[in-house]
Amino acid sequence: MAIGVSSGKVNASVGSNQNYGMALYSLMVLFFMMGFITCLNDILVPYLKQVFHLTYTQASLIQFCFFSAYAIMSIPSSKLIEKIGYKKAMITGFVVAAAGCLLFFPAVTLHSYVVFLVALFILATGIVLLQVAGNPYVAVLGDPETSSARLTFAQALNSVGTFLAPYFGKYFILSALSHTSAEAVKIPYVGLATTLLVIAFILSRINLPSISSASDDEHTEIELADDTTKTSAWSFPHLVFGVVAIFMYVGGEVAIGSYLINYFKQPEIAGLTEVAGAVFVSYYWGGAMVGRFLGTALLSRFKPNLVLSVFAILAISMILISVNSTGSIAMWSIISVGFFNSIMFPTIFTLAVKGLGKYTTQASGFLSTAIVGGAIVPVAFGAVVDYYMNSGQSEATGLRFALIIPMICYAYIAWFGFKGYSDKKTLDATSLDSNV
């Protein structure tokens, strides 16, 4: 998933085609690793749940600690970038993420779930810094007319990482579920830490073009047309609705992905083992990867807000089919929700910042913070499952009822696409049409 932040401009005295190429290659690796590490949480949830004998609510703290970093660290990350620059910030992000991975070693040794959660928060802090620095760097690194294409390609590589992570987790983590300790995560995460540190070192040796603040370029901000009533980004109702929509989208997507393995494990649904279920989790995230390419064509032919609403309604339909069926129908219908998630973030983001002019940067920070939905919604999901199980219902029943929460999220997104995105004064003003 992406984070939209303020853009800047490349220092022409430093940039060159050769530098652009090397910088872009480095950033492609960055986006791949961000997607890979984030999606690996979907393997950690069922793994640590079984190892530590956790309830669903307790297991959801994995996503809570990871995604709460977006709410807590997004703004500090932006401040750090302003102080030390994009290149040093990205290097720092890799090092911090590596430190989080290395903390998995003492977490295993101490057999402490709390230490795992601390490690995940530190790991996520590094990821947040990488995302806040990476997106604008990709956007300005080259011809402005092709910035959208570069961002789309970068996000596609992010999706490749989310697609491959479950396979990695299947072979190196879930295959050891028969053990009573968390030993299986030690080597994979130490390996990830080593990889991140190597990338940080290589990045430190590359002479990257520098980026200056967008405020230095009088053409990078578009002022609102004859509207002096707006005093902040919060003055725009459609932005407020958009912040909630981002919260709902990330929350719904992460909640489903986090519990797919447990969902497929239920005899009433599919009866798969954790190892077999991991493969189908990769299809869920792979659907988002495919959808980003196909969705680009749809968004260029139809109104983005309508495409957003239709995709949200189809996501609800697929969940309804899944909870009312079993076997392959239940599996593939819930997996297909990943495809319909694909265009939601960039579309919601673009609609939310439309016409905000000088408040676009401020709005981008609010939208970035809304990614905390990935921390809150999975906890609510887990609490519903635990409630039904404590009431004597089966685990499968609890999981099916909990899927009402993502449906509520998608219902709100459908409303945002039909109605909430529209603000008459804003739509009459000059608008931004860049995708993030």
Residue pairs with C-beta under 8 A, 6 or more apart in sequence:
1 38
1 158
1 250
1 253
1 345
1 371
2 131
2 135
2 151
2 155
2 158
2 345
2 346
2 349
2 436
3 70
3 74
3 128
3 131
3 132
3 135
3 368
3 371
3 436
4 135
4 349
4 353
4 364
4 367
4 368
4 436
5 78
5 132
5 135
5 136
5 361
5 364
5 365
5 368
6 78
6 136
6 213
6 214
6 360
6 361
6 364
7 136
7 139
7 140
7 214
7 220
8 86
8 136
8 140
8 211
8 212
8 213
8 214
8 220
9 140
9 211
9 212
9 214
9 216
9 217
9 220
10 140
10 141
10 209
10 210
10 211
11 209
11 210
11 211
11 212
14 207
14 209
14 210
15 141
15 209
16 209
19 207
19 208
19 209
20 141
20 142
20 209
22 206
22 207
22 208
23 137
23 141
23 206
23 208
23 209
24 138
24 141
24 142
24 150
26 199
26 202
26 203
26 206
26 208
27 134
27 137
27 138
27 141
27 154
28 153
28 154
28 157
29 199
30 90
30 94
30 130
30 134
30 199
31 134
31 138
31 154
31 155
31 157
31 158
31 161
32 157
32 158
32 160
32 161
33 130
33 161
33 195
33 196
33 199
34 127
34 130
34 131
34 134
34 158
34 161
35 157
35 158
35 159
35 160
35 161
35 162
35 165
36 161
36 162
36 164
36 165
36 168
37 97
37 123
37 127
37 161
37 165
37 192
38 66
38 127
38 161
38 162
38 165
39 161
39 162
39 163
39 165
39 166
39 257
39 285
40 165
40 168
40 169
41 62
41 63
41 66
41 120
41 258
42 165
42 166
42 169
42 257
42 258
42 260
42 261
42 281
43 165
43 166
43 168
43 169
43 170
43 173
43 174
43 261
43 278
43 281
44 62
44 120
44 169
44 173
44 185
45 59
45 60
45 62
45 63
45 258
45 259
45 261
45 262
46 59
46 174
46 261
46 262
46 265
46 274
46 277
47 169
47 173
47 174
47 177
47 182
47 184
47 185
47 274
48 54
48 59
48 62
48 113
48 116
48 182
49 56
49 58
49 59
49 262
50 177
50 274
51 177
51 179
51 180
51 181
51 182
52 58
52 113
52 182
54 113
55 382
55 386
56 259
56 262
56 381
56 382
56 383
56 385
56 386
56 389
56 398
57 379
57 382
57 383
57 386
58 113
58 382
59 382
60 258
60 378
60 379
60 381
60 382
60 383
61 117
61 379
62 116
62 117
62 120
62 258
63 254
63 255
63 258
63 374
63 375
63 378
63 379
64 375
64 376
64 378
64 379
65 117
65 118
65 120
65 121
65 124
65 375
66 120
66 121
66 123
66 124
66 374
66 375
67 124
67 250
67 254
67 371
67 372
67 373
67 374
67 375
68 121
68 124
68 372
68 375
69 121
69 124
69 125
69 127
69 128
70 124
70 128
70 368
70 369
70 371
70 372
70 374
70 375
71 369
71 371
71 372
71 375
73 124
73 125
73 128
73 129
74 128
74 132
74 365
74 368
74 369
74 371
75 365
75 369
77 89
77 128
77 129
77 132
77 133
78 132
78 365
80 89
80 92
80 129
81 89
81 129
81 132
81 133
82 213
84 92
85 210
85 211
86 133
86 136
86 137
86 208
86 210
86 211
87 203
87 208
87 210
89 129
89 132
89 133
90 129
90 130
90 133
90 134
90 137
90 203
91 200
91 203
91 204
92 126
92 129
93 126
93 127
93 128
93 129
93 130
93 133
94 126
94 130
94 196
94 197
94 199
94 200
94 203
95 126
95 196
95 197
95 200
96 122
96 123
96 125
96 126
96 129
97 123
97 125
97 126
97 127
97 130
97 196
98 126
98 192
98 193
98 194
98 196
98 197
98 200
99 122
99 123
99 126
99 193
100 119
100 120
100 121
100 122
100 123
100 124
100 125
100 126
101 119
101 123
101 189
101 190
101 192
101 193
101 196
102 189
102 190
102 193
103 115
103 118
103 119
103 122
103 123
104 116
104 119
104 185
104 186
104 189
104 190
105 186
105 189
105 190
106 115
107 115
107 116
107 118
107 119
107 182
108 181
108 182
108 183
108 185
108 186
111 181
111 182
116 182
126 196
132 368
134 154
135 151
135 154
135 436
136 211
137 211
138 147
138 150
138 151
138 154
139 147
139 150
139 151
139 434
139 436
140 147
140 211
141 150
141 209
142 150
147 434
148 434
148 435
151 435
151 436
152 292
152 296
152 435
155 292
155 346
156 289
156 292
156 293
159 285
159 286
159 288
159 289
159 292
160 289
162 285
162 286
162 288
162 289
163 282
163 285
163 286
163 289
164 282
165 282
165 285
166 278
166 279
166 281
166 282
166 285
167 278
167 279
167 282
168 188
169 188
169 278
170 275
170 278
170 279
172 184
172 187
172 188
173 184
173 185
173 188
174 184
174 261
174 274
174 275
174 278
175 184
175 275
176 183
176 184
177 184
177 274
177 275
214 220
214 221
214 361
215 221
221 357
221 358
221 360
222 357
222 430
222 431
222 432
223 357
223 358
223 430
224 230
224 355
224 356
224 357
224 358
224 429
224 430
225 428
225 429
225 430
227 425
227 429
229 235
230 236
230 359
232 359
232 362
233 239
233 356
233 359
233 360
233 362
233 363
233 366
234 240
234 366
235 359
236 355
236 356
236 359
236 363
236 423
236 426
237 423
238 351
238 352
238 354
238 420
238 421
238 422
238 423
238 426
239 352
239 353
239 356
239 363
239 366
239 367
241 352
241 416
241 420
241 421
242 348
242 349
242 351
242 352
242 353
242 367
242 416
242 420
242 421
243 352
243 366
243 367
243 369
243 370
244 370
244 412
244 416
245 348
245 352
245 412
245 413
245 416
245 420
246 345
246 348
246 349
246 352
246 367
246 370
246 371
246 373
247 370
247 371
247 372
247 373
247 376
247 377
248 373
248 377
248 408
248 409
248 410
248 412
248 413
249 341
249 344
249 345
249 348
249 373
249 409
249 413
250 345
250 370
250 371
250 372
250 373
250 374
250 377
251 373
251 374
251 376
251 377
251 378
251 406
251 409
252 315
252 341
252 373
252 377
252 405
252 406
252 409
252 410
253 338
253 341
253 344
253 374
253 406
254 373
254 374
254 377
254 378
255 377
255 378
255 380
255 381
255 402
255 405
255 406
256 284
256 334
256 337
256 338
256 403
256 406
257 281
257 284
257 285
257 338
258 378
258 381
259 378
259 381
259 382
259 385
259 399
259 402
260 277
260 280
260 281
260 284
260 334
260 335
261 274
261 277
261 278
261 281
262 395
262 399
263 269
263 270
263 334
263 399
264 270
264 272
264 276
264 277
264 280
264 331
265 271
265 272
265 273
265 274
265 277
266 394
266 395
266 396
266 399
267 396
268 326
268 394
268 396
269 326
269 327
269 330
269 331
269 396
269 399
270 277
270 326
270 327
270 328
270 330
270 331
272 280
280 331
280 335
283 335
283 338
284 334
284 335
284 337
284 338
285 338
286 338
287 335
287 336
287 337
287 338
287 339
287 340
287 341
287 342
288 338
288 339
288 341
288 342
289 342
290 339
290 342
291 338
291 339
291 340
291 341
291 342
291 343
292 342
292 343
294 342
295 307
295 311
295 342
295 343
298 307
298 343
299 307
299 343
299 347
304 347
304 350
304 351
305 347
305 351
305 417
305 418
305 421
305 422
306 417
306 418
307 343
307 347
307 417
308 343
308 344
308 347
308 348
308 351
308 413
308 414
308 416
308 417
309 413
309 414
309 415
309 416
309 417
309 418
310 417
311 340
311 341
311 342
311 343
311 344
312 340
312 344
312 410
312 411
312 413
312 414
312 417
313 410
313 414
314 340
315 337
315 340
315 341
315 406
315 410
316 407
316 410
316 411
316 414
318 333
318 334
318 336
318 337
318 340
319 333
319 334
319 337
319 403
319 406
319 407
319 410
320 407
321 329
321 330
321 333
322 329
322 330
322 331
322 333
322 334
322 403
323 330
323 400
323 403
325 333
334 403
337 406
344 413
345 436
346 435
346 436
347 417
348 413
348 416
349 367
349 435
349 436
350 432
350 433
350 434
350 435
350 436
351 416
351 417
351 421
352 363
352 367
352 421
353 360
353 363
353 364
353 367
353 432
354 421
354 426
354 427
354 431
354 432
354 433
355 423
355 425
355 426
355 427
355 428
355 429
355 430
355 431
355 432
356 363
356 426
356 432
357 429
357 430
360 432
364 436
373 409
377 405
377 406
377 409
380 405
381 402
381 405
381 406
382 402
384 398
384 401
384 402
384 404
384 405
385 395
385 398
385 399
385 401
385 402
386 398
387 398
388 397
388 398
388 401
388 402
389 395
389 398
